[in-house]
């Protein structure tokens, strides 16, 4: 699919500019097609758009120098982390330079007494939690992919733990950002609250690299729970599974994770991850707390599940069993796409008020059952967020058109329910029209901010909205 933000405004890089890049970055400048393709591709269905050059930054000063060079030469600059975004967020639609932050992977400081840490943008979430293991703390935001912390902040990621621990919006205390002027700013202090001026931290979280490049992040941490129990429960109907989620949330049960996988997704996961789960709508649960608190949560949820047609709970209490279970959930996207050999994936996500969740998912499943394209439903339904994953034949344009129509119907339904067109993927290229539909004139305020901070539209141009 051609990215919506792709512009014909693209000029080859000036040889003098490339020469200057080579002089400054030497072995960290890459012009080969293979590495440019890596940085111009997406996990999803968007056609690749190659950057003209890739530069690996190793420090904030590297980013500052690169920004100043690109702005002086009128060259677009697009930050790149792990490349796991879903909405084409890091595709350089106007070419230019892709700045890879993955080598900026230092854990700068861990302050266990304050329950926070500071990391460079290229640190990956699994790397951080491995480092934190002996401190008794952990970083809970878990989007599934082993994404970089900088990328997670840029897209306002969330994931399986969001129902209890929130999203990157709540996790980030402050940021270090390189602005389009080449200045380095810090958006806040480490205090847990502040009333000092505009909340610049929240402005940059979710801005997808369009306003500045995040190089350092200070994060909230949480104590590792005393007791953790995970369980899987199959249901006779999809509605029974969703109703169990809604009722659990409405009763105030503080579950850490509650994920839904419909029967099609379970079938795909069984094949991909070599599990033997019953191929019925299924909930994955995880409970955190004291042993007594966890036991109480479990009994209440089991009662609700039984009343809604749920079967027995299959428990995974050992760390290695839990890891295998959640690894299968994290690989669900790849499982769903690969139900067809050579397919490409289209993953859409919406989020609705919890009271409308059952209706939204059931109606969406009806649409999918009438489609010729295989599709699954899964999601972090504890906060009203779910995904549809299509497995598309890339050589069948009629399938792409069919999926586009179904996706439009899904997003329209979510907006009509006072939900959002994206719970966690971001806008990127894929949902720009829907952002305007959702927020109306508020998008004009976003454009004003973009023009004020990046008047030449060089920072990740063509994303979130068009100017």
N, C-alpha and C positions, 0 to 999 in steps of 0.2 A: 504494500500500500504506500502510495506517495505521501510523505509527511505533509500535514496541513500547513506547516510553517515554512515550507521550502520556497525559497525566493530565487528568481533569476538573477538577482543582484549578487554576482559572485565573480571576482577577478582573481587570476592567479597571483600568488605572492610575488612581490618584487624580489629579484635576485639579491639586491643589496640588503633587504630585510632578512632574507634567509641567511646571508653571509653574517649579518650581525648576530642572529640567533646562534649560528654555529660557533661564532667567536665567544659568546657568553656561556652557552650551555654545552658545547663540545659533545661529549658522548651521551648526554641526556636529550639531545635532539635526534628525532627519528623521522625519516622521510619515506621509508619503505612501504609498499602497498599493503603488506600483510598486517603490520602494526597499525596502519591508518584504518584499515578495514575493521580491526578489532575495536578501535575507538569511534568508529562511525556506525556501528551496528547496535541492535537492541535485542533484548530477550524476547520481544514480541514481534508483531506482524509488520512493522514499518520497514520499508526498503532502506538499505544502508545509504548514508551520505558521508563520504570520506572527508576528514579534515585535510588541510594541505600539509600540516605538520603536527607532530606529537612531541611535547616537551614533558619530561619527568621532573617535577619540582621536588627538591629535597629539604626546603626550608621556606619559611614565610618570606625571607628576603628574595629567594628565587622567584616566588609568585609576584612580589612587588616589582622586581626588575622586568619580568615577562609582561606584566600588565602595562608598565610604562612604555615598553617597546611596542606592544600591540596597539595601544591607544595612539601613540605618535604616528604609527604607520596606517591607522584606520583598519586594523585587522581584527576580526571577531576572535573572541577567546571563550572556550567552553570547558568548564571543569569536569573531570572524569574521576570516578572512584573505583568501584568494582564492576561497573557495567551491568548491574542487576535490575535497573529500573524497568518499568513495564510500559510507560506511556511515551517512550522515545525521548525521555527527559534530557539525555546527554548527547543526542544526535546533533552534530554540527551542521545545521541545515544551510548555513551560508559559508561553509568551509572555515578557513582560518586555522587557528591553533587549538588543539585539544591539550589542556594541561592536566596531566595525570598526577594525582596526589597520593597514589598508593605507596610511594617510597617515604612519605611523611608519616611514619608509623610508630613514632615514639609515644610511650605513655609517660607524660611529663611529670605528673605527680598524682599520688593517691593519698588523700587525707581521711583516713578511716574515722578519726574522731569527729570529723564534720560530715561524714557520709557523702563525700564528693570526690571527684577526680578530674584531672585535666589531661586531654589527649590530643595528639595531632589528628588532622582530618583523615589520614589514610589508615588509622587503626581500625581493624575489623572487630565486630562485636564479639565473635568467639575468642579472638585473641585477648580482648579486654577481660572477659570473664575468666579465662584461664589464668591471667595475671592476678586477678582478684581472689582467686580460690582460697588462699591461705589467710585472707583478711577477715573472712566471715561475711563479706559483702558481695553483692552481684549487681550487674546492670540488667534490668529486666526487659528492655524494649527488644522485641524479637520478631522482625518482619519475615522470618523464614530464611531468606537468603543470607549468606555470610557477608553482609554489606559493610561498607566503610561507615564510620560514625559521621564523617562529613557528608556523605551522600544521604544518610538517614536524616540528618538535620536539614539538609537542603530540600528534601521531599516531604518533611514532616511525617516520617514513617511511624508505624505503630506495630501491629502484629498480634500474636497469640496471647500475650500477657496484658494487653491494653485494658481489658475489662477491670483489672484490679490496679494496675500500676500506671495507667495512662499512656500517652503517646510521647513522641519527641518534644511536643509542645510543653509538656510538663517536666520532661527529663532534663532539658537544657537550662542551666543557670546563666551562662554567659558564653559569648563567642568572640573569637578574634577573627576579623574580616579585613580583607584587602579590598578597598573601594576602587571604582573606576578612575579615580584620581591618583591611584597608587599609594594612598594613605593606608596605614594600619590602624584600625580602631578596635577597641574593646567595648562591647555593647552594654556591659553591666559589671557589677562586683559579685563576690561569691555569697553575699547575704541571701538568705532564703526568701526575703521579700524586700521590695523597694517601691517608693512612690516618686522616684527621681526622674522626672521628664518622660519623654516618649519611651515606650517599650520597644527598643530597637532589636532586642533579642528575638521577640516574637515576629518582628518584621522580616528578619532574615531567615528564621526557621520556616521552611516551606516556600522560599522564594526561588528555588531551583537554579541558583547561580545567576539569576538575571539582574541582581542588584549589587553583587559583590561575591568574592570567593572566600569561603570559610576555610581557615587554616588551622584553627584550634578550637576545641569545644570543652567547656566545663560542665560536668554531668552530675546529677543526683544519683546516689547509690542507695541500695536497700539491704537490710540484713538478710542473709540466707535463712529461709524459714526453718524452724525447729523440726517440723514434720512436713513431708511432701508425699502426696499419694496421687497417682494417675489411674484413670479407668477408661474403659471403652464400653459403650452400651448401644446395642442395636435396637431399632424401633420398627414396629409393624408399618407405620406410615411416616411420611415426611412431616406432616402436620403434628403428629405426636411428639416428634423430636423437637420441633421448634417451640411448641407450647411448653415443653419442659424447660427450655431455656428462658422463655419469657416469664414464666411463673417463678423460676428460681431468682431471677433478677428482681422481680417485683417484691419478693419476700426478703430481699436484702442479703441473700447468701453471698459472702465475699469470695467467690470462686476466683482462682488465679487465671485459669484458662477454661474456655468452653467453646469448642470448635464443632462445626457441623460438616459432615460429608454425606452427600446424597448417595443413593445406591450406585449410580454410574461412577461417581468418584471412588467409592470403595472398591468397585471392580477394577478400576484403573490402578489404584494403590496396591491391591493384592498382586497384580501382575508385575508392577514395577518394583515394589519393595519386598516381594516374596512373603506377604502376610497371608493369613488364612481366615480373615474376618468374614462373617456372614455378610453377603452382598445386599444389605438393606440400609436405609437411612440410619446414620450412626453419629453419636456424639462422643467426642474425646474430651474428658474432663481432667483438670488438675486442681488439687486443693492444697493450700498453704496455710500454715499456722502452728499452733500448739497441738500435741497429740489429741487432747480432748476436744479442741475446737474443730480440728479436721474431722474427727469421728462424728461430731454433731452435724457438720455440714453434709457429710456423706449420707447420713441416715435421712436427712430431709430431702436431699436430691433423689435418693433411691425411691423414696415414697412417691415423689412427683413423677419420676420416670415410670414407675409401675402403673400409676393411674393413667398415664398417657400411652400405654402400650409398649413400654420398654421391656427388654429382656434382662437377663442377669448382667451384673457389672463384672467385667473381666479386669482384674487389678494388675497394675505394674508398679510395684513398690520399690524394687531394687533400682538403683541408678542406671544400670546398663539396660534394664527393661524399659524404663522411662525414655532413655535416650533413643532406643530403637523405635519406640512408638512415635516420638515427636520428630525423629528424622524422617519417618514415613510421611508424616503430615507436612513437613517442610518441603518434601520432594513431590508433593501432590501436583504442582503445576506441571512438572516434567512428566509425571505419570499420566495426567490428563491429555497433554499434547501428543504423547507417544502411543495413544491407542491406535493411531494410524501411522504407518511407516512414512517418513519423509514429510510429515505435516508441520505446519507452523502454528504457533499459538496466538490467540487473541484473548487476553484476560481483562475483563471489565470488573470494576467494583463500585458499589453504591453503599450508602449508609442511610438508614431510616430510623425514626423514633421507634423505640423497642415495642411500643403498642401496635405498630403497623408491620412488624417484621414477618409474622406468620403469613399475612395476606400477600406481602410483597414477594416472598420466596415461593409460595404456592402458585401464584399467578405466573411468575417467571418460569417455573418448572413446566407449566402447561405450554408456554410458548416454545420451550426447548423440545418438548415431546413432539411437537408438530414440525420441527426443523429436520432437514436432511443432513445437517452437520452435527457430528457428535459433540456433546457439551456436558459439562459437569457443574455442580454447585458445591461450593465449600465456603467457609467463612468464619470470622471471629464474631460469632453471633451474639456474644455477651454484651457487645456495645452496638448491635444493630447493623454491623458491617458484613457483607458477604460478597463473594466473587462468582462470576461465571467464566469458565474456561472453555473456549472453543478449539477444536482440533481441525484445522482447515487445510484442504488440499491447495498448495500454492499455485498449482497449474489449472485451477478451476475458478476463474474470476466470478462466476455466478455464486459461488459459495461465499466469497468475500462480501458481495452485495447482500446476500441473505443475512449474513452475520451482522452487517452494519445496520440493517433494518431491525433485527432483534435487539441489538444493543441500544438503539435509539428508543425502542419501546420500553426497555428496562430502565433507562435513565429517566425518561419521561414519567414513568410510574413512580420512581423514587422521588422526583421533584414534586409531583402532585401530592405525595404523602409528607411534604415538608422535610424531605431528606436532602442528601447532597449527591452530586454526580460522581464524587470520588471520596471514599473514606480514608484512603491512605496512599494510593498510587501517585497522586498529584495530577496536574493538568497536562504538563508536557506539550505534546503535539495532538494527542488524541481527543481531548475534551474541551477545547477552547470555545467552541460554540456553546457548549453546555454551561460553561462558566458564566457566560453572558446571560444565558437563560436563567441561571440560578440566582445571580447577584445583581443583574441589571446595571443601573447607573453606578453602583459601587465599583464596577470594573474600570470606569473612567477615573476614579480616584487612584486605582492601581497604576493605570497608564500615566497619570500625573507624577506619581512617585518614581516610576521607571524613567520618565523623561528628565526629572530633576536630578536623579542620581547617575543615570547613564544616558546623557543626551544624544550620544551618537549611536546608541543601540548596538554596542559591541559585546556586551556580556550575555552569552547564551541567547542570541537573538532568535526570534520566532517562537519562543516558548511562552506558555501560559496565555498570552493574548498577542494579537498583532497591534502594532502602533499605527 
